[in-house]
Amino acid sequence: MEDDGIPESERLQIEQIMELESEELEVEEVDEEEGSDEDDHHGSAGASASGEYAYDTSLVAMHSYLGDVEDTHNRLAFLDGGAVLTLPLFYLEGVVLFPEATLPLRVVFPNFIAGVERAMRQVDAPYTIGVVRVYRDPSNGRIRLSTTGTTAEIRQYRRLEDGSVNIVTRGQQRFRLKRRWVDVEGSLCGEVRIIREDMPLRTPREAVGKLAPLRNSQASLMQATHLNGSQRTRQSFEEGNDSDAVSEGSFESELSSTERRLHQYALVSGRSSDPYDESISSDDEKFERHFEIQPERSPLDNYTRSMHSDYNKQNADDSPRVGKRPFSYVQPCNKVGWGKYSVGPLRDVPRAFWPSWVYRMYDSYSLARKVADRWKQVVKAPNMDSLVMKPDLLSFHIASKMPISESARQELLEIDGTTYRLRREIELLESFDKLRCKTCQTLIAKRSDMLVMSSDGPLGAYANPHGFVHEVMTLLRTSGIAVTGPPVKEFSWFPGYAWSIAECITCGTQLGWYFSATKKKMRPQAFWGIRSSQVVDDTS
């Protein structure tokens, strides 16, 4: 059979789509009672008790409106960062493609058809095209091309009888556009350089995490005081008796591991481990003492300096003892069993120069957890928890599905560095509140109006029969928008829904479409699809 190679899951989804399309006409002809009986019959497959249908959002992600497309069975290995190659280019207005995002294309223009044919037979990067956003400069209205784009691999392909081509692509890697031209076949081409992506690491936490905890140092000190044990040794040190230098040296040797760890801390923080370092001028000491009260100062640094000050006051009248080093890292303690000196207070001191919350601000994994939680609160679906341990992929997934304007998404695409992209996404999710018409600034929706109608998320790319691609965000409610024209069932991006044109009441700009259910008990009965290129974000 022709469909023997179709997976069972896709076969079931295709049957659901065909069932919805075959019932569209029946819905208008039957009366309410007959319709309810029919709904109850189909409701046994997962409908609510009232017979209402919960829409299957996975149907939308199949892009069935493109018809039957064949899998190319081509999966290109990722190119090395910095690689330079020539690709056919697709200039798309209002579209920002990210790695791992799906992009359907209805290719009807001759130059783009030539580009697809070139991509299918090229050797360096077979089945690969470059996608670049094109936009109008708001200052003068001239057409501009973004210099940062994304490679897209052709995953599904079908040539129609009229010569047009339907394809489904998936974003692969970001690139910088170096130069562009039109080849002899009319194909738009460009020389691109693949961007080298950074590796998300737990830095600098990994570096300081290699140091042993200070609690181990405390244990070493307890053992040292126990072995030394003699009250005479402590008394001789307290009285400054040089005859006990050997006993003191034994005490110091037991503490050498603690001193080495303090030296490691000093190296991590970029500071000298010797508080008497002569390389620090008196002016520098005054400057540093001034900042001891600042919150960003290391607690370890403040602690050692305070002990240094106490030690100087205690020994102001004593002459320097040759061959002895000051115990700048200990302080008097009356605790029984510890002797006169203890590093107990150091056990909870952070093992790095900055507090842990500072590192979390730039730790890719901590940021990934935060943005996934914020996404769950604001957008709700799809769930991003599975990508928390892959911060680089998560940053691209969030950016490709975030219901914000195309200019804001282009900004995310151009950010180099996973950490910085995640931080910006957190800011956008926290500040995103309203959507306004790009032309007249009329308020059209709020964040609470978002609706997820596709398994890909609240925003997705869809191609119309004329070859144009629109990025559409789905909303349950809007304001300031009027519906014009009758509902149309053909070439609907959402199976089971008919579309009508939606325009801004104030300026008349086409903002998107209104989708109404063709089945009486479909849930939701209606929703809006708004073009991301026609709105601006309101963070007030």
C-alpha positions as CSV (number, residue, x, y, z in Angstrom):
1,M,0.0,0.0,0.0
2,E,1.1,3.6,-0.5
3,D,1.0,4.5,3.2
4,D,2.9,1.4,4.5
5,G,5.8,3.6,5.5
6,I,3.7,6.0,7.6
7,P,4.1,5.6,11.3
8,E,1.0,4.5,13.2
9,S,0.8,7.7,15.3
10,E,0.8,9.9,12.1
11,R,-1.7,7.6,10.5
12,L,-4.1,8.2,13.4
13,Q,-3.6,11.9,13.3
14,I,-4.3,12.0,9.5
15,E,-7.5,10.1,10.1
16,Q,-8.6,12.6,12.7
17,I,-7.9,15.5,10.3
18,M,-9.9,13.7,7.5
19,E,-12.7,13.1,10.0
20,L,-12.9,16.8,10.9
21,E,-12.9,17.9,7.3
22,S,-15.6,15.4,6.3
23,E,-17.9,16.5,9.0
24,E,-17.6,20.3,8.4
25,L,-20.6,20.4,6.0
26,E,-22.7,18.1,8.1
27,V,-22.4,20.5,11.1
28,E,-24.3,23.2,9.3
29,E,-27.0,21.0,7.9
30,V,-28.1,19.0,11.0
31,D,-30.2,20.4,13.8
32,E,-29.1,20.9,17.3
33,E,-30.5,17.6,18.6
34,E,-28.9,15.5,15.8
35,G,-25.6,17.3,16.3
36,S,-25.6,16.6,20.0
37,D,-26.1,12.9,19.3
38,E,-23.2,12.9,16.9
39,D,-21.0,14.7,19.4
40,D,-21.9,12.3,22.2
41,H,-20.8,9.4,19.9
42,H,-17.4,10.9,19.2
43,G,-17.1,12.1,22.8
44,S,-16.5,8.6,24.0
45,A,-13.0,8.9,22.7
46,G,-12.0,11.5,25.3
47,A,-14.6,14.2,25.2
48,S,-16.1,15.8,28.4
49,A,-19.3,14.6,30.0
50,S,-21.2,17.4,28.2
51,G,-20.0,16.1,24.8
52,E,-17.6,18.9,24.1
53,Y,-14.3,18.2,22.2
54,A,-11.0,19.2,23.6
55,Y,-8.9,20.2,20.6
56,D,-5.9,18.0,19.7
57,T,-3.1,20.5,19.4
58,S,-0.7,18.0,17.8
59,L,-2.7,18.2,14.6
60,V,-1.6,21.8,14.0
61,A,2.2,20.9,14.2
62,M,1.8,18.5,11.2
63,H,1.0,21.4,8.8
64,S,-1.5,19.2,7.0
65,Y,-2.7,22.1,4.9
66,L,0.5,21.6,2.8
67,G,-0.8,18.2,1.6
68,D,1.2,15.1,1.4
69,V,4.9,15.7,1.8
70,E,7.6,13.1,1.6
71,D,10.4,12.7,4.1
72,T,13.8,13.4,2.6
73,H,15.5,11.1,5.0
74,N,18.4,13.5,5.2
75,R,20.0,14.5,8.5
76,L,23.0,16.8,8.2
77,A,25.7,16.7,10.9
78,F,26.2,20.0,12.6
79,L,28.9,22.2,11.0
80,D,31.9,23.4,12.9
81,G,31.7,26.9,14.3
82,G,33.5,29.4,12.1
83,A,32.9,27.3,8.9
84,V,32.2,29.4,5.8
85,L,29.9,28.1,3.1
86,T,27.6,29.2,0.3
87,L,23.8,28.6,0.8
88,P,20.6,29.5,-1.1
89,L,19.0,32.3,0.9
90,F,15.3,32.8,1.8
91,Y,14.5,36.4,2.7
92,L,11.3,36.2,4.9
93,E,9.5,39.2,6.1
94,G,8.1,38.9,9.7
95,V,9.8,35.6,10.4
96,V,12.7,34.9,12.8
97,L,13.9,31.2,12.7
98,F,15.7,29.7,15.6
99,P,17.7,26.4,15.8
100,E,15.3,23.4,16.4
101,A,12.2,25.4,15.3
102,T,10.0,24.2,12.5
103,L,9.5,26.3,9.4
104,P,6.9,25.3,6.7
105,L,7.3,26.9,3.2
106,R,5.0,27.1,0.2
107,V,7.5,28.0,-2.5
108,V,5.8,29.6,-5.6
109,F,8.3,32.2,-6.8
110,P,10.8,31.1,-9.4
111,N,13.9,32.4,-7.7
112,F,13.0,30.6,-4.5
113,I,12.1,27.4,-6.4
114,A,15.6,27.6,-8.0
115,G,17.0,28.0,-4.5
116,V,15.3,24.8,-3.3
117,E,16.6,22.9,-6.3
118,R,20.1,24.2,-5.7
119,A,19.9,23.1,-2.0
120,M,18.8,19.6,-2.9
121,R,21.9,19.0,-5.0
122,Q,24.6,21.0,-3.3
123,V,27.5,19.0,-1.9
124,D,28.9,21.0,1.1
125,A,25.6,21.3,2.9
126,P,22.9,19.2,1.1
127,Y,19.2,20.0,1.7
128,T,20.2,23.1,3.6
129,I,19.1,26.7,3.0
130,G,19.7,30.0,4.9
131,V,16.8,31.9,6.4
132,V,17.2,35.6,7.0
133,R,14.6,38.1,8.4
134,V,13.8,41.0,6.1
135,Y,12.1,44.1,7.5
136,R,11.3,47.8,6.8
137,D,13.4,50.4,8.4
138,P,11.0,52.4,10.6
139,S,12.9,55.7,9.9
140,N,12.7,55.7,6.1
141,G,10.6,52.6,5.1
142,R,13.5,51.0,3.2
143,I,13.9,47.2,3.1
144,R,16.6,45.9,5.3
145,L,18.2,42.5,5.8
146,S,19.3,41.2,9.1
147,T,22.9,40.0,9.2
148,T,22.2,37.1,11.6
149,G,20.1,34.2,10.4
150,T,19.7,30.4,10.8
151,T,20.4,27.5,8.5
152,A,17.4,25.3,7.9
153,E,17.4,21.6,6.8
154,I,14.8,20.4,4.4
155,R,13.1,17.5,6.2
156,Q,10.0,17.1,3.9
157,Y,9.5,17.9,0.3
158,R,6.8,17.7,-2.4
159,R,6.7,19.2,-5.9
160,L,3.2,20.0,-7.2
161,E,1.9,19.8,-10.7
162,D,2.0,23.6,-11.2
163,G,5.7,23.6,-10.5
164,S,5.5,25.0,-7.0
165,V,7.1,23.2,-4.0
166,N,5.9,22.5,-0.5
167,I,8.6,21.9,2.1
168,V,9.0,21.6,5.9
169,T,12.3,22.6,7.3
170,R,13.9,22.7,10.7
171,G,16.3,25.3,12.0
172,Q,19.9,24.1,12.6
173,Q,22.6,26.7,13.4
174,R,23.0,30.4,13.6
175,F,25.1,32.2,11.1
176,R,26.4,35.7,10.1
177,L,25.7,36.8,6.6
178,K,29.0,38.0,5.0
179,R,27.8,38.8,1.4
180,R,25.0,38.0,-0.9
181,W,24.3,37.8,-4.7
182,V,22.0,36.3,-7.3
183,D,23.4,33.4,-9.4
184,V,22.8,32.7,-13.0
185,E,19.7,30.6,-12.3
186,G,18.1,33.5,-10.4
187,S,18.6,31.8,-7.0
188,L,19.4,34.2,-4.1
189,C,22.7,33.1,-2.6
190,G,24.9,34.2,0.3
191,E,28.2,33.5,1.9
192,V,27.7,32.7,5.6
193,R,29.9,32.0,8.6
194,I,28.5,29.5,11.1
195,I,28.5,31.0,14.6
196,R,30.5,29.2,17.2
197,E,28.2,28.6,20.2
198,D,29.5,28.6,23.7
199,M,29.3,25.7,26.0
200,P,27.1,26.2,29.0
201,L,29.3,25.6,32.1
202,R,28.8,26.0,35.8
203,T,31.6,28.6,35.9
204,P,33.2,29.8,38.1
205,R,31.4,27.5,40.5
206,E,33.3,24.5,39.0
207,A,36.6,26.1,39.7
208,V,36.0,26.9,43.4
209,G,34.1,23.7,43.9
210,K,37.4,21.8,43.7
211,L,38.5,23.2,47.0
212,A,37.8,21.1,50.1
213,P,35.2,22.4,52.5
214,L,36.5,24.5,55.4
215,R,35.0,22.0,57.8
216,N,37.8,19.7,57.0
217,S,40.3,22.4,58.0
218,Q,38.5,22.6,61.3
219,A,39.0,18.9,61.9
220,S,42.7,19.2,61.1
221,L,43.0,22.0,63.7
222,M,41.3,19.9,66.4
223,Q,43.7,17.1,65.7
224,A,46.7,19.4,65.9
225,T,45.6,20.9,69.3
226,H,45.1,17.4,70.6
227,L,48.5,16.1,69.5
228,N,50.3,19.2,70.8
229,G,48.2,19.1,73.9
230,S,50.6,20.8,76.3
231,Q,49.3,23.8,78.2
232,R,53.0,24.8,78.5
233,T,53.2,25.2,74.7
234,R,50.2,27.5,74.6
235,Q,51.5,29.5,77.6
236,S,54.9,29.9,76.0
237,F,53.3,31.1,72.8
238,E,51.1,33.5,74.7
239,E,54.2,34.8,76.7
240,G,56.4,35.0,73.6
241,N,59.0,32.4,74.9
242,D,61.4,31.6,72.1
243,S,62.6,28.4,73.8
244,D,59.3,26.7,72.7
245,A,59.9,27.4,69.1
246,V,60.0,23.7,68.3
247,S,56.6,23.1,69.9
248,E,55.1,26.1,68.1
249,G,56.6,24.8,64.9
250,S,54.9,21.5,65.4
251,F,51.6,23.3,66.0
252,E,52.1,25.3,62.9
253,S,53.0,22.3,60.8
254,E,49.7,20.7,61.8
255,L,48.0,23.8,60.6
256,S,49.8,24.0,57.3
257,S,47.0,22.4,55.4
258,T,44.6,25.1,56.6
259,E,47.1,27.8,55.6
260,R,47.4,26.2,52.1
261,R,43.6,26.3,51.8
262,L,43.5,29.9,52.8
263,H,46.1,30.6,50.2
264,Q,43.9,28.8,47.6
265,Y,41.0,31.1,48.5
266,A,43.3,34.0,48.1
267,L,44.3,32.8,44.6
268,V,40.6,32.3,43.6
269,S,39.8,35.9,44.7
270,G,42.9,37.3,43.2
271,R,44.3,38.6,46.5
272,S,47.5,38.0,48.4
273,S,47.3,35.4,51.2
274,D,49.7,37.3,53.4
275,P,48.1,40.2,55.3
276,Y,51.5,41.7,55.7
277,D,52.3,41.7,52.0
278,E,54.5,44.8,51.5
279,S,53.4,45.1,47.9
280,I,50.2,46.6,49.2
281,S,50.7,50.3,49.8
282,S,49.2,52.2,52.7
283,D,46.8,54.0,50.3
284,D,45.6,50.6,49.0
285,E,45.0,49.4,52.5
286,K,42.9,52.5,53.2
287,F,40.9,51.9,50.0
288,E,40.3,48.3,50.8
289,R,39.3,49.0,54.4
290,H,36.8,51.5,53.1
291,F,35.1,48.8,51.1
292,E,35.0,46.2,53.9
293,I,31.5,47.3,54.6
294,Q,30.3,46.8,51.0
295,P,28.0,43.8,50.5
296,E,30.0,42.5,47.5
297,R,33.1,42.1,49.6
298,S,34.1,38.5,50.4
299,P,33.1,37.4,53.9
300,L,36.4,35.5,54.0
301,D,38.4,38.6,53.1
302,N,36.6,40.7,55.8
303,Y,37.1,38.0,58.4
304,T,40.9,37.6,57.8
305,R,41.4,41.4,57.8
306,S,39.5,41.8,61.1
307,M,41.7,39.1,62.7
308,H,44.8,41.0,61.3
309,S,43.6,44.2,63.0
310,D,43.0,42.3,66.3
311,Y,46.4,40.7,66.1
312,N,48.2,44.0,65.6
313,K,46.4,45.6,68.6
314,Q,47.3,42.6,70.8
315,N,51.0,42.6,69.9
316,A,51.5,46.4,69.6
317,D,54.2,46.4,72.3
318,D,55.9,43.1,71.4
319,S,59.1,43.0,69.4
320,P,59.0,40.9,66.2
321,R,60.0,37.4,66.8
322,V,62.4,36.1,64.2
323,G,61.4,32.9,62.4
324,K,57.8,33.1,63.5
325,R,54.8,33.9,61.3
326,P,51.7,35.6,62.6
327,F,48.6,33.4,62.9
328,S,46.5,35.8,60.8
329,Y,43.8,33.2,60.2
330,V,43.0,32.3,63.8
331,Q,41.5,34.2,66.7
332,P,41.3,33.8,70.5
333,C,38.7,31.3,71.6
334,N,37.7,30.2,75.1
335,K,36.0,27.1,73.9
336,V,37.2,24.1,75.9
337,G,39.2,21.5,74.0
338,W,40.1,23.9,71.2
339,G,43.0,25.6,72.8
340,K,43.5,29.3,72.4
341,Y,42.9,29.6,68.7
342,S,40.1,28.3,66.4
343,V,39.1,28.5,62.8
344,G,35.5,27.4,63.7
345,P,33.9,30.7,62.5
346,L,35.4,30.0,59.0
347,R,33.5,26.8,58.5
348,D,30.5,28.6,56.9
349,V,32.5,31.1,54.9
350,P,31.8,30.9,51.1
351,R,34.7,29.2,49.2
352,A,34.8,32.0,46.6
353,F,35.3,35.7,46.4
354,W,31.7,36.5,45.6
355,P,28.5,35.3,47.3
356,S,26.8,32.3,45.8
357,W,23.9,34.3,44.5
358,V,26.3,36.3,42.3
359,Y,27.4,33.1,40.5
360,R,23.8,31.9,40.1
361,M,23.1,35.1,38.1
362,Y,25.5,33.9,35.4
363,D,25.2,30.1,35.9
364,S,23.6,28.7,32.8
365,Y,21.9,25.8,34.6
366,S,20.5,28.0,37.4
367,L,19.2,30.4,34.8
368,A,17.7,27.5,32.8
369,R,15.7,26.4,35.8
370,K,14.5,29.9,36.5
371,V,13.4,30.6,32.9
372,A,11.6,27.2,32.7
373,D,9.7,28.0,35.9
374,R,8.8,31.4,34.7
375,W,7.6,30.0,31.3
376,K,5.4,27.6,33.3
377,Q,3.8,30.5,35.2
378,V,3.3,32.8,32.2
379,V,2.8,30.6,29.1
380,K,2.2,27.2,30.8
381,A,2.7,25.0,27.6
382,P,4.7,23.3,26.3
383,N,6.5,22.2,29.4
384,M,10.3,23.0,29.3
385,D,11.5,21.0,32.3
386,S,13.1,18.3,30.1
387,L,15.5,20.9,28.6
388,V,16.7,22.4,31.9
389,M,19.9,20.3,31.7
390,K,20.5,21.6,28.2
391,P,20.5,25.4,28.7
392,D,21.7,26.1,25.1
393,L,18.7,24.3,23.5
394,L,16.3,25.6,26.1
395,S,17.3,29.2,25.3
396,F,16.5,28.6,21.6
397,H,13.2,26.8,22.3
398,I,12.0,29.6,24.6
399,A,13.0,32.2,22.0
400,S,11.2,30.4,19.2
401,K,7.9,30.0,21.1
402,M,7.7,33.3,23.1
403,P,4.7,35.3,22.0
404,I,6.5,38.7,21.5
405,S,7.1,40.9,18.5
406,E,9.5,39.8,15.7
407,S,11.9,42.6,16.5
408,A,12.3,41.4,20.1
409,R,12.8,37.8,18.9
410,Q,15.5,39.0,16.4
411,E,17.2,40.6,19.3
412,L,17.3,37.2,21.0
413,L,18.7,35.5,17.9
414,E,21.5,38.0,17.7
415,I,22.6,37.5,21.3
416,D,25.9,35.5,21.5
417,G,26.1,33.4,24.7
418,T,23.6,31.1,26.3
419,T,23.8,32.9,29.7
420,Y,23.0,36.3,28.2
421,R,20.2,34.9,26.1
422,L,18.6,33.2,29.1
423,R,18.9,36.4,31.2
424,R,17.2,38.4,28.5
425,E,14.4,35.9,28.2
426,I,13.7,36.0,31.9
427,E,13.5,39.8,31.6
428,L,11.0,39.6,28.7
429,L,8.9,37.0,30.5
430,E,8.7,39.1,33.6
431,S,8.0,42.3,31.8
432,F,5.7,41.1,29.0
433,D,2.2,42.3,29.8
434,K,0.3,43.7,26.8
435,L,0.3,43.7,23.0
436,R,-0.5,46.8,20.9
437,C,-1.1,47.4,17.3
438,K,2.3,48.3,15.7
439,T,0.7,51.1,13.5
440,C,-1.5,53.0,15.9
441,Q,-0.6,51.6,19.4
442,T,-4.1,50.4,20.1
443,L,-4.2,47.9,23.0
444,I,-5.3,44.6,21.5
445,A,-4.5,41.9,24.1
446,K,-3.1,41.1,27.5
447,R,-0.8,38.4,28.7
448,S,-3.7,36.5,30.3
449,D,-5.4,36.3,26.9
450,M,-2.8,33.8,25.5
451,L,-4.0,30.5,24.2
452,V,-1.9,27.4,23.2
453,M,-3.5,25.8,20.1
454,S,-0.4,24.0,18.9
455,S,1.9,21.5,20.5
456,D,4.7,23.8,19.3
457,G,3.5,26.6,21.7
458,P,1.6,29.8,21.6
459,L,3.5,31.1,18.6
460,G,4.3,29.3,15.3
461,A,5.1,29.8,11.6
462,Y,2.5,29.0,8.9
463,A,2.6,29.3,5.1
464,N,-0.4,30.6,3.0
465,P,-1.2,29.4,-0.6
466,H,0.5,32.5,-2.1
467,G,3.9,31.7,-0.7
468,F,4.0,34.0,2.3
469,V,4.9,32.9,5.8
470,H,3.4,34.4,8.9
471,E,4.4,33.9,12.5
472,V,1.1,33.8,14.4
473,M,0.4,34.0,18.2
474,T,-2.9,32.5,19.3
475,L,-5.1,34.4,21.7
476,L,-8.4,33.6,23.3
477,R,-9.6,37.2,23.7
478,T,-8.7,40.5,22.0
479,S,-10.0,44.1,22.0
480,G,-10.0,46.7,19.3
481,I,-10.2,44.2,16.5
482,A,-13.0,43.7,13.9
483,V,-13.8,40.6,11.8
484,T,-14.3,41.2,8.1
485,G,-15.5,38.7,5.5
486,P,-17.1,35.3,5.7
487,P,-15.4,32.3,7.3
488,V,-13.3,30.2,4.9
489,K,-12.6,26.5,5.5
490,E,-10.0,25.9,2.8
491,F,-6.3,25.9,3.6
492,S,-6.9,26.4,7.3
493,W,-3.8,26.1,9.5
494,F,-6.0,24.7,12.3
495,P,-7.9,21.6,11.2
496,G,-11.6,21.9,12.3
497,Y,-11.6,25.8,12.2
498,A,-12.5,28.3,9.5
499,W,-10.7,31.6,9.2
500,S,-11.8,35.2,8.7
501,I,-9.7,38.3,8.3
502,A,-9.2,40.4,11.5
503,E,-8.4,44.1,11.3
504,C,-7.5,46.9,13.8
505,I,-10.6,49.0,14.4
506,T,-8.6,52.2,14.7
507,C,-6.2,52.1,11.7
508,G,-7.6,49.3,9.6
509,T,-4.3,47.3,9.5
510,Q,-4.8,43.5,9.0
511,L,-3.5,42.1,12.3
512,G,-4.3,38.5,11.6
513,W,-7.3,36.1,11.5
514,Y,-10.3,35.0,13.5
515,F,-10.7,31.2,13.7
516,S,-14.2,29.8,14.4
517,A,-14.9,26.1,15.0
518,T,-16.8,24.2,12.3
519,K,-18.1,21.8,14.9
520,K,-20.7,23.0,17.4
521,K,-19.1,21.5,20.5
522,M,-15.5,22.0,19.6
523,R,-13.5,23.6,22.5
524,P,-12.6,26.5,22.2
525,Q,-15.4,27.6,19.9
526,A,-13.2,30.5,18.6
527,F,-9.8,32.2,19.0
528,W,-7.6,34.7,17.3
529,G,-4.3,34.4,15.4
530,I,-2.3,37.6,15.5
531,R,0.8,38.2,13.3
532,S,3.9,38.9,15.4
533,S,5.1,41.4,12.8
534,Q,2.1,43.6,13.3
535,V,2.3,44.1,17.1
536,V,4.7,45.7,19.6
537,D,5.3,44.6,23.2
538,D,4.1,46.8,26.0
539,T,6.1,46.3,29.2
540,S,4.5,49.2,31.2
